[in-house]
């Protein structure tokens, strides 16, 4: 039996859904592939850009490679929508990172999530676009790790 990740569907309360989104953001900002993978079912299926990832083991491998390339990674996720009584959530996100040559980027995307009865994500579909930015255009300046609670959201930043 798989571990439960609260909150679990069906999602009826917007506060619970916002909490689910923030927990995902916090996990990804840890940049710990093993920790992040625990939010996904053992047989999770992802489409991330043009890659197809199947199962936690592939998720961990994918994330390790991702964060070797995307340095100084900082992410903000925001609820886009959900249907009350369902097991699906849609989010939008942006993250900033630099490559090994010191070039900065802001990546924008949307994710569609589907959860099982244990609150583990069974499907993740991500569409992402990268924008080259100058260091002076960066908006995400908190220390590595969890975004501070008082840091502006995507909407508050005008993103």
Backbone as ProteinMPNN parsed JSONL, in Angstrom:
{"seq_chain_A": "XXXXXXXXXXXXXXXXXXXXXXXXXXXXXXXXXXXXXXXXXXXXXXXXXXXXXXXXXXXXXXXXXXXXXXXXXXXXXXXXXXXXXXXXXXXXXXXXXXXXXXXXXXXXXXXXXXXXXXXXXXXXXXXXXXXXXXXXXXXXXXXXXXXXXXXXXXXXXXX", "coords_chain_A": {"N_chain_A": [[0.84, -1.193, 0.0], [0.487, 2.23, -0.8], [1.887, 5.224, 0.596], [-0.033, 7.881, 2.111], [-0.562, 11.147, 0.848], [-1.449, 13.997, 2.053], [-3.326, 16.934, 1.176], [-5.967, 14.701, 0.08], [-7.751, 13.526, -2.849], [-11.371, 13.313, -3.248], [-11.037, 16.706, -4.358], [-12.385, 19.38, -2.77], [-12.206, 21.693, -1.33], [-10.892, 24.851, -1.648], [-8.756, 25.862, -0.16], [-7.405, 23.54, 0.626], [-6.52, 22.662, -1.866], [-4.835, 24.759, -2.667], [-2.933, 24.432, -0.669], [-1.904, 21.907, -1.428], [-0.657, 22.592, -3.832], [1.291, 24.381, -2.893], [2.809, 22.692, -1.239], [3.923, 21.039, -3.189], [5.472, 22.924, -4.584], [7.3, 23.63, -2.54], [8.632, 21.178, -2.164], [9.869, 20.811, -4.699], [11.55, 23.058, -4.682], [13.382, 22.229, -2.831], [15.16, 20.788, -4.245], [15.761, 18.119, -4.05], [15.772, 15.145, -5.414], [14.834, 12.61, -4.48], [13.117, 13.267, -2.351], [11.208, 14.848, -3.72], [10.161, 12.901, -5.432], [8.544, 11.346, -3.813], [6.009, 12.383, -3.782], [4.715, 11.33, -5.87], [3.012, 8.604, -7.482], [4.089, 5.158, -7.501], [3.974, 4.227, -10.096], [3.815, 6.511, -11.65], [3.161, 8.714, -14.428], [4.666, 10.894, -16.626], [4.656, 13.726, -18.805], [7.02, 15.817, -19.758], [7.854, 18.672, -21.174], [9.269, 17.566, -24.027], [9.75, 15.039, -23.168], [9.113, 11.754, -21.937], [8.297, 10.221, -18.988], [8.379, 7.529, -16.793], [7.334, 6.213, -13.83], [8.672, 6.291, -10.438], [11.476, 5.845, -10.242], [12.497, 6.701, -12.716], [11.665, 9.348, -12.517], [13.318, 10.312, -10.446], [15.851, 10.065, -11.657], [15.5, 11.79, -13.86], [15.132, 14.279, -12.502], [17.574, 14.595, -11.172], [19.325, 15.008, -13.357], [18.148, 17.305, -14.389], [18.584, 19.272, -12.359], [21.324, 19.341, -12.346], [21.843, 20.726, -14.604], [20.219, 23.038, -14.433], [21.04, 25.5, -12.603], [21.034, 27.27, -9.441], [18.285, 27.22, -9.067], [15.011, 28.375, -8.621], [11.635, 28.306, -7.799], [8.21, 29.168, -8.377], [4.946, 28.182, -7.871], [1.481, 28.293, -8.81], [-1.945, 27.99, -8.203], [-4.071, 27.319, -10.888], [-6.58, 26.278, -11.74], [-9.217, 24.104, -10.562], [-11.514, 21.389, -10.479], [-14.216, 21.106, -8.433], [-14.733, 18.267, -6.406], [-13.246, 16.564, -7.92], [-10.24, 14.765, -8.994], [-8.233, 16.236, -10.067], [-5.934, 18.872, -10.765], [-4.936, 22.032, -12.017], [-2.05, 23.901, -12.603], [-0.013, 26.848, -12.806], [3.309, 28.0, -13.425], [6.521, 29.479, -12.714], [10.01, 29.514, -13.036], [13.348, 30.432, -12.122], [16.676, 30.171, -13.28], [20.178, 29.437, -13.8], [22.586, 28.647, -16.345], [25.561, 26.585, -16.83], [27.308, 28.384, -17.911], [26.68, 30.776, -16.797], [24.476, 32.115, -17.791], [21.257, 33.468, -17.441], [17.868, 32.345, -17.038], [14.301, 32.454, -17.318], [11.799, 30.22, -16.829], [8.637, 29.403, -17.979], [5.51, 27.837, -17.327], [2.826, 25.407, -17.572], [1.003, 22.997, -15.749], [-0.772, 19.961, -15.685], [-2.314, 18.005, -13.351], [-3.027, 14.771, -12.041], [-4.423, 12.809, -9.488], [-4.221, 9.895, -7.347], [-6.266, 7.925, -5.055], [-4.784, 8.092, -2.752], [-3.629, 10.53, -2.702], [-1.375, 10.799, -4.177], [0.449, 11.787, -7.051], [-0.494, 10.64, -10.154], [-0.395, 11.281, -12.799], [1.363, 13.711, -14.665], [1.439, 16.419, -16.673], [3.395, 18.573, -18.375], [3.958, 21.682, -19.855], [6.39, 23.782, -21.066], [8.223, 26.803, -21.438], [11.228, 28.539, -22.18], [12.809, 31.566, -21.321], [15.367, 33.742, -22.048], [17.021, 35.789, -19.736], [18.346, 38.812, -18.289], [20.658, 39.153, -15.566], [19.846, 41.308, -14.018], [17.133, 41.303, -14.431], [16.049, 39.35, -12.901], [13.695, 38.014, -10.567], [13.368, 36.346, -8.444], [14.823, 36.031, -5.557], [15.311, 34.781, -3.12], [17.091, 32.871, -0.551], [18.515, 29.651, -1.444], [16.193, 26.952, -1.432], [13.049, 26.627, 0.305], [10.537, 28.907, -0.736], [10.151, 32.032, 0.814], [7.35, 32.728, 2.955], [6.36, 35.316, 2.778], [7.097, 36.178, 0.304], [6.329, 37.566, -2.882], [3.657, 36.262, -4.948], [3.224, 34.63, -8.186], [1.179, 36.054, -9.521], [1.197, 38.441, -8.047], [3.69, 39.367, -8.766], [3.244, 40.057, -11.331], [3.5, 38.159, -13.245]], "CA_chain_A": [[0.0, 0.0, 0.0], [1.267, 3.453, -0.901], [1.709, 6.238, 1.628], [-0.976, 8.952, 1.777], [-0.031, 12.507, 0.801], [-2.566, 14.911, 2.252], [-4.713, 16.499, 1.095], [-6.278, 13.668, -0.907], [-9.014, 13.776, -3.549], [-11.758, 14.393, -4.164], [-10.713, 18.046, -3.89], [-13.579, 20.213, -2.664], [-11.894, 22.897, -0.578], [-9.82, 25.575, -2.34], [-7.595, 25.977, 0.728], [-6.675, 22.276, 0.522], [-5.878, 22.618, -3.177], [-3.72, 25.711, -2.6], [-1.923, 23.773, 0.166], [-1.297, 20.85, -2.249], [0.223, 23.272, -4.78], [2.45, 24.927, -2.157], [3.646, 21.565, -0.828], [4.679, 20.634, -4.378], [6.489, 23.953, -4.805], [8.34, 23.498, -1.507], [9.425, 19.981, -2.448], [10.73, 21.07, -5.862], [12.59, 24.018, -4.294], [14.414, 21.529, -2.053], [16.054, 20.2, -5.247], [16.1, 16.769, -3.604], [14.951, 14.274, -6.265], [14.172, 11.549, -3.711], [12.003, 13.903, -1.634], [10.193, 15.218, -4.71], [9.545, 11.7, -6.011], [7.584, 10.753, -2.874], [4.678, 12.934, -4.039], [4.221, 10.675, -7.072], [2.765, 7.17, -7.346], [5.197, 4.324, -7.989], [3.832, 4.074, -11.55], [3.478, 7.818, -12.21], [3.482, 8.963, -15.835], [4.901, 12.309, -16.894], [5.162, 14.322, -20.036], [7.707, 17.046, -19.385], [8.318, 19.179, -22.466], [9.196, 16.502, -25.035], [10.214, 13.798, -22.544], [8.111, 10.912, -21.293], [8.942, 9.657, -17.808], [7.492, 6.512, -16.223], [7.7, 5.654, -12.54], [9.51, 7.08, -9.529], [12.904, 5.705, -10.534], [12.787, 7.612, -13.829], [11.493, 10.715, -12.003], [14.541, 10.664, -9.717], [16.917, 10.233, -12.647], [15.202, 13.019, -14.603], [15.354, 15.452, -11.656], [19.02, 14.739, -10.951], [19.881, 15.628, -14.565], [17.58, 18.652, -14.486], [19.225, 20.211, -11.444], [22.733, 19.479, -12.719], [21.841, 21.718, -15.684], [19.524, 24.254, -14.023], [21.67, 25.931, -11.353], [20.373, 28.382, -8.725], [16.868, 27.004, -9.379], [13.996, 28.877, -7.697], [10.345, 28.037, -8.442], [6.933, 29.572, -7.785], [3.764, 27.559, -8.48], [0.24, 28.963, -8.45], [-3.147, 27.304, -8.66], [-4.779, 27.902, -12.022], [-7.974, 25.887, -11.568], [-9.543, 22.72, -10.233], [-12.95, 21.138, -10.493], [-14.643, 20.556, -7.144], [-15.14, 16.881, -6.436], [-12.418, 15.782, -8.837], [-8.891, 14.415, -8.566], [-7.337, 16.95, -10.974], [-5.566, 20.259, -10.467], [-4.098, 22.683, -13.022], [-1.225, 24.957, -12.023], [0.95, 27.542, -13.659], [4.521, 28.185, -12.643], [7.706, 30.082, -13.312], [11.22, 29.326, -12.247], [14.553, 31.068, -12.629], [17.863, 29.336, -13.154], [21.264, 29.8, -14.707], [23.316, 27.501, -16.879], [26.952, 26.517, -16.366], [28.022, 29.546, -18.445], [26.23, 31.969, -16.092], [23.329, 32.729, -18.47], [20.025, 33.323, -16.665], [16.629, 32.046, -17.746], [13.044, 32.262, -16.579], [10.994, 29.216, -17.516], [7.212, 29.53, -17.686], [4.817, 26.634, -17.73], [1.543, 24.947, -17.047], [0.976, 21.572, -15.439], [-2.034, 19.292, -15.362], [-2.02, 16.949, -12.376], [-4.092, 13.839, -11.659], [-4.036, 12.121, -8.255], [-4.952, 8.696, -6.935], [-7.005, 8.076, -3.793], [-3.829, 8.32, -1.67], [-3.095, 11.875, -2.848], [-0.139, 10.743, -4.954], [0.222, 12.171, -8.436], [-0.343, 9.531, -11.105], [-0.07, 11.877, -14.095], [1.831, 15.103, -14.686], [1.672, 16.89, -18.036], [4.002, 19.901, -18.244], [4.367, 22.438, -21.037], [7.337, 24.753, -20.503], [8.98, 27.641, -22.369], [12.354, 29.215, -21.538], [13.104, 32.924, -21.76], [16.661, 34.243, -21.596], [16.878, 37.059, -19.018], [19.555, 39.374, -17.689], [20.711, 39.027, -14.113], [19.081, 42.427, -13.444], [15.703, 41.03, -14.617], [15.627, 38.285, -11.994], [12.705, 38.401, -9.557], [13.353, 35.333, -7.383], [16.121, 36.254, -4.908], [15.435, 34.2, -1.788], [18.14, 31.847, -0.459], [18.1, 28.339, -1.942], [15.241, 26.251, -0.58], [11.639, 27.042, 0.326], [10.226, 30.329, -0.94], [9.59, 32.628, 2.039], [5.901, 32.914, 2.915], [6.015, 36.7, 2.444], [7.561, 36.505, -1.051], [5.184, 37.708, -3.792], [3.226, 35.158, -5.831], [3.329, 34.957, -9.615], [0.229, 37.141, -9.838], [1.675, 39.68, -7.427], [4.861, 39.808, -9.531], [2.825, 40.395, -12.682], [3.87, 37.075, -14.161]], "C_chain_A": [[0.878, 1.247, 0.0], [0.917, 4.412, 0.241], [0.698, 7.279, 1.157], [-0.249, 10.284, 1.815], [-1.208, 13.461, 0.871], [-2.286, 16.243, 1.577], [-4.912, 15.5, -0.054], [-7.587, 14.016, -1.621], [-10.136, 12.928, -2.966], [-11.486, 15.757, -3.524], [-11.972, 18.903, -3.927], [-13.302, 21.574, -2.049], [-10.709, 23.605, -1.23], [-8.586, 25.724, -1.465], [-6.749, 24.709, 0.688], [-5.909, 22.195, -0.802], [-4.677, 23.562, -3.202], [-2.586, 25.118, -1.758], [-1.184, 22.7, -0.635], [-0.293, 21.47, -3.228], [1.472, 23.781, -4.069], [3.372, 23.812, -1.667], [4.499, 21.071, -1.994], [5.795, 21.639, -4.654], [7.636, 23.795, -3.81], [9.235, 22.295, -1.766], [10.379, 20.234, -3.613], [11.838, 22.064, -5.513], [13.653, 23.392, -3.397], [15.502, 20.981, -2.979], [16.574, 18.838, -4.795], [15.221, 15.795, -4.383], [14.203, 13.186, -5.496], [12.964, 12.101, -2.953], [10.875, 14.237, -2.596], [9.443, 13.981, -5.19], [8.482, 11.087, -5.108], [6.169, 11.299, -3.034], [3.991, 12.236, -5.211], [4.003, 9.192, -6.807], [3.96, 6.401, -7.907], [5.178, 4.194, -9.509], [3.446, 5.382, -12.242], [3.915, 7.93, -13.663], [3.56, 10.471, -16.046], [5.106, 12.543, -18.377], [5.721, 15.653, -19.598], [8.394, 17.58, -20.634], [8.153, 18.064, -23.495], [9.697, 15.164, -24.486], [9.045, 13.067, -21.881], [8.811, 10.112, -20.201], [7.931, 8.73, -17.147], [8.054, 5.976, -14.913], [8.666, 6.517, -11.747], [10.995, 7.002, -9.859], [13.309, 6.637, -11.67], [12.618, 9.07, -13.408], [12.777, 11.163, -11.307], [15.684, 10.92, -10.682], [16.734, 11.532, -13.433], [15.543, 14.254, -13.77], [16.837, 15.667, -11.357], [19.669, 15.435, -12.143], [19.425, 17.083, -14.694], [18.37, 19.632, -13.631], [20.737, 20.244, -11.575], [22.877, 20.56, -13.788], [21.3, 23.066, -15.21], [20.008, 24.651, -12.626], [20.911, 27.111, -10.745], [18.863, 28.393, -8.972], [15.984, 27.538, -8.255], [12.659, 28.889, -8.43], [9.201, 28.654, -7.651], [5.832, 28.875, -8.582], [2.528, 28.311, -7.998], [-0.936, 28.159, -9.015], [-3.748, 28.06, -9.832], [-6.265, 27.572, -11.893], [-8.053, 24.447, -11.07], [-11.049, 22.6, -10.298], [-13.316, 20.483, -9.179], [-15.136, 19.126, -7.328], [-14.29, 15.991, -7.314], [-11.065, 15.434, -8.21], [-7.84, 15.114, -9.435], [-7.162, 18.402, -10.551], [-4.732, 20.768, -11.645], [-3.35, 23.827, -12.35], [-0.447, 25.654, -13.124], [2.169, 27.812, -12.797], [5.542, 28.985, -13.435], [8.874, 29.73, -12.411], [12.39, 30.002, -12.931], [15.736, 30.167, -12.344], [18.949, 29.88, -14.065], [21.969, 28.538, -15.169], [24.778, 27.564, -16.417], [27.801, 27.674, -16.887], [27.597, 30.85, -17.785], [25.08, 32.697, -16.76], [22.062, 32.432, -17.676], [18.823, 33.104, -17.566], [15.46, 32.105, -16.77], [12.212, 31.315, -17.431], [9.562, 29.345, -17.031], [6.517, 28.239, -18.094], [3.473, 26.434, -17.078], [1.658, 23.455, -16.801], [-0.459, 21.138, -15.194], [-1.685, 18.088, -14.509], [-3.249, 16.07, -12.172], [-3.578, 12.976, -10.506], [-4.831, 10.846, -8.052], [-5.603, 8.942, -5.576], [-6.096, 8.321, -2.597], [-3.224, 9.725, -1.717], [-1.765, 11.92, -3.575], [-0.448, 11.046, -6.417], [0.5, 10.983, -9.358], [-0.024, 10.03, -12.513], [0.339, 13.319, -13.906], [2.154, 15.439, -16.131], [2.165, 18.326, -17.937], [4.388, 20.455, -19.603], [5.182, 23.619, -20.539], [8.044, 25.491, -21.631], [10.057, 28.391, -21.587], [12.572, 30.585, -22.17], [14.459, 33.329, -21.198], [16.436, 35.6, -20.931], [18.258, 37.539, -18.561], [19.497, 39.168, -16.182], [19.854, 40.114, -13.451], [17.568, 42.243, -13.577], [15.173, 39.955, -13.671], [14.676, 38.841, -10.933], [12.706, 37.478, -8.338], [14.72, 35.345, -6.696], [16.251, 35.617, -3.533], [16.584, 33.189, -1.753], [17.613, 30.512, -0.981], [17.199, 27.66, -0.927], [13.857, 26.839, -0.719], [11.505, 28.549, 0.097], [9.655, 30.888, 0.35], [8.094, 32.905, 1.878], [5.503, 34.327, 2.505], [6.52, 37.118, 1.059], [6.347, 36.603, -1.973], [4.925, 36.466, -4.637], [3.478, 35.558, -7.285], [2.408, 36.118, -9.989], [0.696, 38.463, -9.265], [2.906, 40.24, -8.137], [4.498, 40.222, -10.961], [3.23, 39.359, -13.718], [2.641, 36.24, -14.433]], "O_chain_A": [[1.883, 1.312, 0.708], [-0.195, 4.403, 0.769], [0.577, 7.536, -0.04], [0.576, 10.529, 2.696], [-1.884, 13.705, -0.128], [-1.128, 16.634, 1.425], [-4.141, 15.462, -1.013], [-8.433, 14.716, -1.064], [-9.883, 11.942, -2.273], [-11.674, 15.945, -2.322], [-12.553, 19.123, -4.989], [-14.084, 22.507, -2.229], [-9.633, 23.019, -1.353], [-7.468, 25.714, -1.981], [-5.521, 24.78, 0.714], [-4.778, 21.711, -0.84], [-3.616, 23.197, -3.708], [-1.413, 25.283, -2.093], [0.038, 22.593, -0.533], [0.796, 20.93, -3.427], [2.583, 23.634, -4.578], [4.592, 23.974, -1.679], [5.665, 20.723, -1.808], [6.931, 21.25, -4.926], [8.805, 23.823, -4.195], [10.453, 22.376, -1.609], [11.563, 19.909, -3.528], [12.959, 21.924, -6.002], [14.724, 23.973, -3.222], [16.629, 20.74, -2.546], [17.697, 18.456, -5.122], [14.047, 15.63, -4.054], [13.059, 12.874, -5.826], [11.908, 11.468, -2.921], [9.712, 13.943, -2.318], [8.221, 14.013, -5.336], [7.602, 10.376, -5.594], [5.226, 10.737, -2.477], [2.83, 12.513, -5.512], [4.717, 8.588, -6.007], [4.742, 6.937, -8.692], [6.227, 4.068, -10.141], [2.821, 5.362, -13.302], [4.904, 7.326, -14.079], [2.646, 11.217, -15.693], [5.642, 11.703, -19.101], [4.987, 16.519, -19.122], [9.387, 17.018, -21.098], [7.031, 17.66, -23.801], [10.03, 14.261, -25.254], [8.124, 13.682, -21.344], [9.792, 9.414, -20.458], [6.77, 9.095, -16.962], [9.12, 5.36, -14.889], [9.378, 7.356, -12.299], [11.699, 8.008, -9.762], [14.349, 7.29, -11.596], [13.346, 9.939, -13.888], [13.266, 12.266, -11.551], [16.412, 11.901, -10.532], [17.689, 12.279, -13.646], [16.177, 15.181, -14.275], [17.298, 16.806, -11.297], [20.474, 16.35, -11.964], [20.202, 17.967, -15.055], [18.779, 20.692, -14.106], [21.381, 21.101, -10.969], [23.907, 21.228, -13.869], [21.854, 24.113, -15.543], [19.469, 24.208, -11.613], [20.232, 27.855, -11.452], [18.249, 29.456, -9.071], [16.177, 27.2, -7.087], [12.554, 29.412, -9.539], [9.214, 28.665, -6.421], [5.789, 28.965, -9.809], [2.528, 28.893, -6.913], [-0.908, 27.711, -10.161], [-3.915, 29.278, -9.784], [-7.11, 28.467, -11.93], [-7.09, 23.684, -11.15], [-11.77, 23.592, -10.186], [-12.79, 19.422, -8.842], [-15.858, 18.817, -8.275], [-14.567, 14.799, -7.449], [-10.79, 15.765, -7.056], [-6.702, 14.654, -9.534], [-8.081, 19.059, -10.062], [-3.921, 20.03, -12.203], [-3.94, 24.623, -11.62], [-0.254, 25.121, -14.216], [2.069, 27.849, -11.57], [5.436, 29.143, -14.651], [8.743, 29.657, -11.189], [12.426, 30.13, -14.154], [15.797, 29.493, -11.315], [18.689, 30.67, -14.973], [21.957, 27.508, -14.494], [25.173, 28.485, -15.703], [28.89, 27.924, -16.37], [28.085, 31.917, -18.157], [24.732, 33.8, -16.338], [21.819, 31.29, -17.285], [18.762, 33.6, -18.691], [15.603, 31.844, -15.575], [11.955, 31.578, -18.606], [9.302, 29.389, -15.828], [6.889, 27.617, -19.089], [3.052, 27.167, -16.182], [2.325, 22.739, -17.547], [-1.25, 21.854, -14.579], [-0.864, 17.255, -14.893], [-4.376, 16.566, -12.133], [-2.453, 12.478, -10.539], [-5.964, 10.722, -8.517], [-5.5, 10.034, -5.017], [-6.574, 8.715, -1.533], [-2.401, 10.074, -0.871], [-1.097, 12.954, -3.591], [-1.472, 10.618, -6.951], [1.585, 10.402, -9.339], [0.544, 9.298, -13.324], [-0.243, 14.054, -13.108], [3.029, 14.826, -16.742], [1.438, 19.201, -17.468], [5.054, 19.791, -20.397], [4.721, 24.377, -19.685], [8.416, 24.898, -22.643], [9.82, 28.826, -20.46], [12.525, 30.739, -23.39], [14.67, 33.262, -19.987], [15.749, 36.46, -21.482], [19.204, 36.757, -18.463], [18.421, 39.027, -15.601], [19.209, 39.859, -12.434], [16.801, 42.942, -12.917], [13.972, 39.684, -13.65], [14.825, 39.971, -10.467], [12.106, 37.802, -7.313], [15.669, 34.74, -7.194], [17.226, 35.891, -2.833], [17.008, 32.7, -2.8], [16.407, 30.268, -0.964], [17.407, 27.771, 0.281], [13.529, 27.468, -1.725], [12.253, 29.351, 0.657], [8.758, 30.279, 0.933], [7.634, 33.27, 0.796], [4.426, 34.524, 1.943], [6.387, 38.282, 0.68], [5.424, 35.797, -1.854], [5.843, 35.726, -4.989], [3.892, 36.681, -7.571], [2.815, 37.047, -10.687], [0.602, 39.496, -9.927], [3.141, 41.448, -8.114], [5.357, 40.686, -11.711], [3.295, 39.646, -14.913], [2.71, 35.265, -15.181]]}, "name": "protein", "num_of_chains": 1, "seq": "XXXXXXXXXXXXXXXXXXXXXXXXXXXXXXXXXXXXXXXXXXXXXXXXXXXXXXXXXXXXXXXXXXXXXXXXXXXXXXXXXXXXXXXXXXXXXXXXXXXXXXXXXXXXXXXXXXXXXXXXXXXXXXXXXXXXXXXXXXXXXXXXXXXXXXXXXXXXXXX"}
